[in-house]
Each structure stands twice: as structure tokens, then as C-alpha cells.
Amino acid sequence: MSASNITVVASEETPPSDAPVPETPSEDPSPPPDRVTALEQETASLKDQLLRHRADFANYKRRVEREQRAAGEAEVVSLLQELLPSLDALEKALAAEGTLEEIRVGVEITLKDMGATLTNRGVRIEDPTGEKFDPLRHQALSYEPVQGARDGTIVACYRKGYVMGDRLIRPALVKVAQQATEDSSSVIVPVSH
């Protein structure tokens, strides 16, 4: 072995603990400038995407509201187009010179046509006479003792009710039977709403 090999071996050994340790270059806590620039560009790009998505959503929301409004208006126009012939027929009935019976027949036909229009639209017309009173579907105008009628039964319908699907459009206006007693045979109890 030569002396040069020994010095090499000696330099590869760990320096003694009292010898100064050579300092390694300390790492800079801030990332390199090209990394910062890349992150800034990515942040700007994400902000731009966020703003675009917000604008797209706002436009979508306005478009859906506009389409819903237009669909509702189209439905109303369609219903009016179906009802206009009935209105025309009523105007003709008022201007008619015929007999009362002829005018009555014309009005009955018009009423039937209007009922058919509502039925075609999914509306049920309810005359609850003879049914048990239901405060969720009927509005009691009066309670009267009625001979031969069960307590709580509807004995007269003053105005029909209208229902579409499960939704009550207008309750039927009715007279409800009370249990008859000897002293209350002529008492009428009005109900105010």
C-alpha cells in the first residue's frame, strides 16, 4: 500500500468529534422562483374556473326560471283556449231571443263543456251530498237537525268542491245534519269562516 492510499482511507473515516464539521449548504425555506410562479398561475387558473362555473350556474338558474315561467304561461294560455268557446256560448245565451227553456238547454250544454274541460285537465268536481262531513274537504255553511239523516252527514251541497290529484282547489260548501232532538227540530246553527 502506498502512502497516498492511506491518506485517502484516513480522509474517508469519520473526523474526530473535536474536529469542526464542514457545513452543508442550508436549504432555502422558500421554494425556487419557478415553483412559486407555477403555483400562482395554477391559483389564478382555478380562480378563473371558479368564476366561470359561478357565471354558468347563474345563467343556468336564470334559464330554468325563464323556462318554468314560460311553461306556466303556456299552460294558462292552453286552459284559456279551452274555456273561451264556453264563454262565447254564454255570451250568445245572454243575447239570445229564444224561450227560457231554449236558453236553459244552451247553458246546460255550456256547463257540461266546461266540466269536461276541467275533467280533461285532471280536476274532479265533487258533490258530497250524502257523504260524511270531512273538514279537510268540505266547508260547513250550517248544521241542522234533519229527520232521518245521520249525525255528521252532508244533506245539501250549496257549492261543489274541486280537487286536482291530492290537492284541494276549493272545498264544497255544505249543510251538515245534526242529530235531531225534540226541542231542536227547527234550530239552524250558522258557521262563520
Secondary structure by P-SEA (a helix, b strand, c coil): ccaaaaaaaaaaccccccccccccccccccccaaaaaaaaaaaaaaaaaaaaaaaaaaaaaaaaaaaaaaaaaaaaaaaaaaaaaaaaaaaaaaaccccaaaaaaaaaaaaaaaaaaaaaabbbbbbccccccccccbbbccccccccccccccccccbbbbbccccccbbbbbbbbcccccccccbbbbbcc
